[in-house]
């Protein structure tokens, strides 16, 4: 994230700012890597920093609950649609498409002011959520100025972003007892563990990108005076992010999801494509089979990679299959029947390049 900007220290207002409702995510277990992987710190760090990110070019289908406890009224749904549009306007390669059935959506959006809690699965973790449950839920009105920031914040989680105040490079020191006391009261009513997990606990360096803190990030909370001990200006004035996408938020999104190329090279059968990719980078190919049969698409070498196959249907990529070999001593492999006359797209997100620094992809 971008370097924190110095702000002048001013005397706080006499009336304390009220505590705002905060995004409350459940504790996520840290992935346990094998001793072989942990023996290579660069490999372990690359896997952990990339594991939640989508393959660029993925179409994320989203759907709103329209009945039951998590039903989303039209006005609030429109506000979330607007948040999707703001993320897309950054110029990212991810696509967002609304669908009418929850079972067809990776991102299932709910709304419940009675619960009063907003939350979201992070990145590809949405794929592990039960199909009858929301992956993203809003607990307060996203049409208000504060709520519009929450709408963007939760979608930041969807594309793989973490909470900014938990950045280990932030240099934040807390008045911890004051934090626990403030967040235990309404509107949050959090217990000790929830507050620690969502506010005080630091992420590992592998979970964040960059080495600086961005207090203006959409992934930052609004904190009242008296909770942050250092930097001192936030102790006095509190921290009030603008509730919009910061320059660093946009930079992060474009790093992981740059604008897609309009045309792709064609991957020829039995002819490996070899590339020098850095951790996190991606290569994409078109496949045009000449006969209808089962094909095997696979990586070669010691790289860790996420491999995903789509069918191009009228210009829209539709997910068919995927494989993630990260942290395992094998190659990413997809075996799938492809049909002559149809067009397919294979995307490879490199997590770690291996000893040679080269990544190879072939289909046969």
PyMOL commands that set and color helices and strands:
alter all, ss='L'
color gray80, all
select helices_A, chain A and resi 35-38+41-50+74-88+102-104+123-128+145-158+164-166+176-183+192-200+205-207+232-237+247-256
alter helices_A, ss='H'
color red, helices_A
select strands_A, chain A and resi 59-64+95-98+107-111+119-120+136-138+173-174+228-230+265-266+273-275+282-287+293-300+304-313+316-324+333-338+343-352+359-363
alter strands_A, ss='S'
color yellow, strands_A
deselect
rebuild
show_as cartoon
